[in-house]
Amino acid sequence: MKYYNTRLFLNFTGVIQWLDNFAEADLSVKWTQPRTKCLTYDVCGNFASCNDNDK
């Protein structure tokens, strides 16, 4: 694996992504955290129940 084509990106909402462009085209996401909004600490408030299917 050649790591010079990879990027580790942290956006302003706290989502971290590992990107690569091995095909010399657009960047593709290989890994991301948190995978769902419910994995973010206290996203639904104190004592709330979080459901990823809610909009």
N, CA, C and O atoms as a printed pandas DataFrame, in Angstrom:
     atom_number atom_name residue_name chain_id  residue_number  x_coord  y_coord  z_coord
0              1         N          MET        A               1    0.842   -1.174    0.000
1              2        CA          MET        A               1    0.000    0.000    0.000
2              3         C          MET        A               1    0.889    1.240    0.000
3              4         O          MET        A               1    1.842    1.336    0.774
4              5         N          LYS        A               2    0.572    2.161   -0.857
5              6        CA          LYS        A               2    1.319    3.410   -0.937
6              7         C          LYS        A               2    0.539    4.485   -0.198
7              8         O          LYS        A               2   -0.569    4.848   -0.593
8              9         N          TYR        A               3    1.124    4.986    0.871
9             10        CA          TYR        A               3    0.412    5.939    1.716
10            11         C          TYR        A               3    0.525    7.377    1.237
11            12         O          TYR        A               3   -0.121    8.254    1.812
12            13         N          TYR        A               4    1.313    7.654    0.215
13            14        CA          TYR        A               4    1.424    9.035   -0.231
14            15         C          TYR        A               4    0.175    9.491   -0.989
15            16         O          TYR        A               4    0.031   10.683   -1.262
16            17         N          ASN        A               5   -0.722    8.582   -1.330
17            18        CA          ASN        A               5   -1.984    8.935   -1.976
18            19         C          ASN        A               5   -3.149    8.972   -0.991
19            20         O          ASN        A               5   -4.302    9.009   -1.418
20            21         N          THR        A               6   -2.884    8.964    0.298
21            22        CA          THR        A               6   -3.954    8.933    1.292
22            23         C          THR        A               6   -4.065   10.263    2.028
23            24         O          THR        A               6   -3.113   11.040    2.093
24            25         N          ARG        A               7   -5.243   10.502    2.575
25            26        CA          ARG        A               7   -5.498   11.705    3.366
26            27         C          ARG        A               7   -6.290   11.314    4.604
27            28         O          ARG        A               7   -7.169   10.454    4.538
28            29         N          LEU        A               8   -5.986   11.931    5.714
29            30        CA          LEU        A               8   -6.779   11.810    6.928
30            31         C          LEU        A               8   -7.415   13.172    7.146
31            32         O          LEU        A               8   -6.713   14.172    7.295
32            33         N          PHE        A               9   -8.733   13.214    7.165
33            34        CA          PHE        A               9   -9.472   14.473    7.147
34            35         C          PHE        A               9  -10.400   14.546    8.347
35            36         O          PHE        A               9  -11.158   13.612    8.605
36            37         N          LEU        A              10  -10.346   15.646    9.079
37            38        CA          LEU        A              10  -11.246   15.909   10.200
38            39         C          LEU        A              10  -12.038   17.165    9.866
39            40         O          LEU        A              10  -11.464   18.242    9.706
40            41         N          ASN        A              11  -13.374   17.025    9.761
41            42        CA          ASN        A              11  -14.166   18.206    9.419
42            43         C          ASN        A              11  -14.621   18.945   10.675
43            44         O          ASN        A              11  -14.337   18.504   11.788
44            45         N          PHE        A              12  -15.317   20.050   10.506
45            46        CA          PHE        A              12  -15.682   20.910   11.638
46            47         C          PHE        A              12  -16.740   20.295   12.549
47            48         O          PHE        A              12  -16.929   20.773   13.668
48            49         N          THR        A              13  -17.435   19.247   12.103
49            50        CA          THR        A              13  -18.426   18.588   12.960
50            51         C          THR        A              13  -17.829   17.435   13.750
51            52         O          THR        A              13  -18.530   16.807   14.543
52            53         N          GLY        A              14  -16.555   17.144   13.549
53            54        CA          GLY        A              14  -15.892   16.091   14.302
54            55         C          GLY        A              14  -15.829   14.754   13.600
55            56         O          GLY        A              14  -15.393   13.771   14.199
56            57         N          VAL        A              15  -16.252   14.686   12.349
57            58        CA          VAL        A              15  -16.178   13.441   11.586
58            59         C          VAL        A              15  -14.772   13.316   11.020
59            60         O          VAL        A              15  -14.259   14.242   10.393
60            61         N          ILE        A              16  -14.154   12.158   11.249
61            62        CA          ILE        A              16  -12.820   11.897   10.722
62            63         C          ILE        A              16  -12.935   10.848    9.622
63            64         O          ILE        A              16  -13.646    9.855    9.775
64            65         N          GLN        A              17  -12.228   11.072    8.504
65            66        CA          GLN        A              17  -12.289   10.162    7.366
66            67         C          GLN        A              17  -10.886    9.855    6.870
67            68         O          GLN        A              17   -9.998   10.707    6.894
68            69         N          TRP        A              18  -10.706    8.611    6.419
69            70        CA          TRP        A              18   -9.477    8.193    5.744
70            71         C          TRP        A              18   -9.821    8.066    4.268
71            72         O          TRP        A              18  -10.681    7.269    3.896
72            73         N          LEU        A              19   -9.158    8.843    3.429
73            74        CA          LEU        A              19   -9.441    8.898    1.998
74            75         C          LEU        A              19   -8.223    8.441    1.212
75            76         O          LEU        A              19   -7.090    8.586    1.670
76            77         N          ASP        A              20   -8.460    7.890    0.028
77            78        CA          ASP        A              20   -7.341    7.591   -0.868
78            79         C          ASP        A              20   -7.736    7.864   -2.312
79            80         O          ASP        A              20   -8.919    7.976   -2.634
80            81         N          ASN        A              21   -6.747    7.969   -3.167
81            82        CA          ASN        A              21   -6.989    8.140   -4.603
82            83         C          ASN        A              21   -6.007    7.279   -5.388
83            84         O          ASN        A              21   -5.245    7.784   -6.212
84            85         N          PHE        A              22   -6.032    5.980   -5.125
85            86        CA          PHE        A              22   -5.120    5.062   -5.799
86            87         C          PHE        A              22   -5.394    4.965   -7.294
87            88         O          PHE        A              22   -4.495    4.629   -8.064
88            89         N          ALA        A              23   -6.605    5.251   -7.709
89            90        CA          ALA        A              23   -6.947    5.182   -9.131
90            91         C          ALA        A              23   -6.610    6.490   -9.851
91            92         O          ALA        A              23   -6.923    6.650  -11.031
92            93         N          GLU        A              24   -5.975    7.416   -9.144
93            94        CA          GLU        A              24   -5.621    8.729   -9.702
94            95         C          GLU        A              24   -6.859    9.498  -10.160
95            96         O          GLU        A              24   -6.768   10.370  -11.024
96            97         N          ALA        A              25   -7.987    9.183   -9.594
97            98        CA          ALA        A              25   -9.233    9.898   -9.908
98            99         C          ALA        A              25   -9.678   10.628   -8.651
99           100         O          ALA        A              25   -8.846   11.146   -7.905
100          101         N          ASP        A              26  -10.957   10.672   -8.415
101          102        CA          ASP        A              26  -11.486   11.325   -7.218
102          103         C          ASP        A              26  -11.105   10.554   -5.965
103          104         O          ASP        A              26  -10.839    9.353   -6.015
104          105         N          LEU        A              27  -11.081   11.257   -4.847
105          106        CA          LEU        A              27  -10.818   10.607   -3.567
106          107         C          LEU        A              27  -11.981    9.702   -3.192
107          108         O          LEU        A              27  -13.141   10.057   -3.402
108          109         N          SER        A              28  -11.672    8.531   -2.637
109          110        CA          SER        A              28  -12.718    7.630   -2.158
110          111         C          SER        A              28  -12.541    7.422   -0.658
111          112         O          SER        A              28  -11.417    7.339   -0.162
112          113         N          VAL        A              29  -13.649    7.340    0.053
113          114        CA          VAL        A              29  -13.638    7.168    1.505
114          115         C          VAL        A              29  -13.414    5.696    1.823
115          116         O          VAL        A              29  -14.179    4.839    1.379
116          117         N          LYS        A              30  -12.368    5.400    2.591
117          118        CA          LYS        A              30  -12.071    4.028    3.000
118          119         C          LYS        A              30  -12.543    3.739    4.413
119          120         O          LYS        A              30  -12.849    2.593    4.742
120          121         N          TRP        A              31  -12.605    4.768    5.253
121          122        CA          TRP        A              31  -12.968    4.591    6.659
122          123         C          TRP        A              31  -13.497    5.915    7.184
123          124         O          TRP        A              31  -13.005    6.975    6.797
124          125         N          THR        A              32  -14.494    5.866    8.061
125          126        CA          THR        A              32  -15.040    7.079    8.662
126          127         C          THR        A              32  -15.519    6.792   10.079
127          128         O          THR        A              32  -15.992    5.692   10.368
128          129         N          GLN        A              33  -15.399    7.771   10.954
129          130        CA          GLN        A              33  -15.895    7.676   12.329
130          131         C          GLN        A              33  -16.461    9.017   12.732
131          132         O          GLN        A              33  -15.855   10.017   12.345
132          133         N          PRO        A              34  -17.502    9.150   13.430
133          134        CA          PRO        A              34  -18.414    8.068   13.779
134          135         C          PRO        A              34  -19.204    7.631   12.552
135          136         O          PRO        A              34  -19.512    8.442   11.678
136          137         N          ARG        A              35  -19.528    6.345   12.495
137          138        CA          ARG        A              35  -20.238    5.798   11.341
138          139         C          ARG        A              35  -21.685    6.273   11.282
139          140         O          ARG        A              35  -22.251    6.417   10.198
140          141         N          THR        A              36  -22.279    6.514   12.438
141          142        CA          THR        A              36  -23.664    6.992   12.500
142          143         C          THR        A              36  -23.741    8.162   13.473
143          144         O          THR        A              36  -22.846    8.352   14.297
144          145         N          LYS        A              37  -24.805    8.938   13.377
145          146        CA          LYS        A              37  -24.951   10.096   14.274
146          147         C          LYS        A              37  -25.118    9.664   15.718
147          148         O          LYS        A              37  -24.747   10.409   16.625
148          149         N          CYS        A              38  -25.667    8.477   15.957
149          150        CA          CYS        A              38  -25.902    8.020   17.326
150          151         C          CYS        A              38  -24.615    7.601   18.042
151          152         O          CYS        A              38  -24.625    7.427   19.261
152          153         N          LEU        A              39  -23.521    7.439   17.321
153          154        CA          LEU        A              39  -22.245    7.129   17.953
154          155         C          LEU        A              39  -21.548    8.378   18.484
155          156         O          LEU        A              39  -20.528    8.276   19.166
156          157         N          THR        A              40  -22.085    9.549   18.177
157          158        CA          THR        A              40  -21.542   10.802   18.681
158          159         C          THR        A              40  -22.043   11.028   20.100
159          160         O          THR        A              40  -23.238   10.899   20.371
160          161         N          TYR        A              41  -21.143   11.359   20.992
161          162        CA          TYR        A              41  -21.484   11.538   22.400
162          163         C          TYR        A              41  -22.525   12.634   22.579
163          164         O          TYR        A              41  -22.349   13.747   22.083
164          165         N          ASP        A              42  -23.598   12.327   23.281
165          166        CA          ASP        A              42  -24.634   13.276   23.702
166          167         C          ASP        A              42  -25.314   14.001   22.535
167          168         O          ASP        A              42  -25.750   15.143   22.683
168          169         N          VAL        A              43  -25.404   13.345   21.388
169          170        CA          VAL        A              43  -26.002   13.995   20.220
170          171         C          VAL        A              43  -27.506   14.212   20.392
171          172         O          VAL        A              43  -28.058   15.166   19.843
172          173         N          CYS        A              44  -28.166   13.342   21.144
173          174        CA          CYS        A              44  -29.621   13.453   21.323
174          175         C          CYS        A              44  -30.004   14.087   22.653
175          176         O          CYS        A              44  -31.192   14.195   22.958
176          177         N          GLY        A              45  -29.037   14.504   23.444
177          178        CA          GLY        A              45  -29.334   15.138   24.723
178          179         C          GLY        A              45  -29.252   14.164   25.889
179          180         O          GLY        A              45  -29.082   12.959   25.702
180          181         N          ASN        A              46  -29.375   14.707   27.094
181          182        CA          ASN        A              46  -29.305   13.891   28.305
182          183         C          ASN        A              46  -30.469   12.914   28.372
183          184         O          ASN        A              46  -31.616   13.283   28.119
184          185         N          PHE        A              47  -30.168   11.673   28.712
185          186        CA          PHE        A              47  -31.167   10.623   28.931
186          187         C          PHE        A              47  -32.068   10.389   27.721
187          188         O          PHE        A              47  -33.189    9.906   27.880
188          189         N          ALA        A              48  -31.612   10.716   26.535
189          190        CA          ALA        A              48  -32.415   10.534   25.329
190          191         C          ALA        A              48  -32.109    9.191   24.685
191          192         O          ALA        A              48  -31.055    8.598   24.914
192          193         N          SER        A              49  -33.026    8.736   23.896
193          194        CA          SER        A              49  -32.854    7.511   23.130
194          195         C          SER        A              49  -32.570    7.902   21.686
195          196         O          SER        A              49  -33.341    8.645   21.079
196          197         N          CYS        A              50  -31.474    7.409   21.137
197          198        CA          CYS        A              50  -31.078    7.770   19.779
198          199         C          CYS        A              50  -31.434    6.635   18.820
199          200         O          CYS        A              50  -31.249    5.459   19.136
200          201         N          ASN        A              51  -31.945    7.001   17.654
201          202        CA          ASN        A              51  -32.297    6.036   16.627
202          203         C          ASN        A              51  -31.770    6.567   15.303
203          204         O          ASN        A              51  -32.150    7.659   14.879
204          205         N          ASP        A              52  -30.893    5.805   14.639
205          206        CA          ASP        A              52  -30.314    6.252   13.375
206          207         C          ASP        A              52  -31.332    6.321   12.247
207          208         O          ASP        A              52  -31.067    6.942   11.217
208          209         N          ASN        A              53  -32.482    5.702   12.418
209          210        CA          ASN        A              53  -33.512    5.734   11.382
210          211         C          ASN        A              53  -34.365    6.994   11.447
211          212         O          ASN        A              53  -35.098    7.290   10.502
212          213         N          ASP        A              54  -34.283    7.744   12.548
213          214        CA          ASP        A              54  -35.023    9.005   12.661
214          215         C          ASP        A              54  -34.405   10.062   11.765
215          216         O          ASP        A              54  -33.198   10.061   11.522
216          217         N          LYS        A              55  -35.235   10.955   11.282
217          218        CA          LYS        A              55  -34.720   12.018   10.410
218          219         C          LYS        A              55  -34.731   13.334   11.119
219          220         O          LYS        A              55  -34.333   14.348   10.545
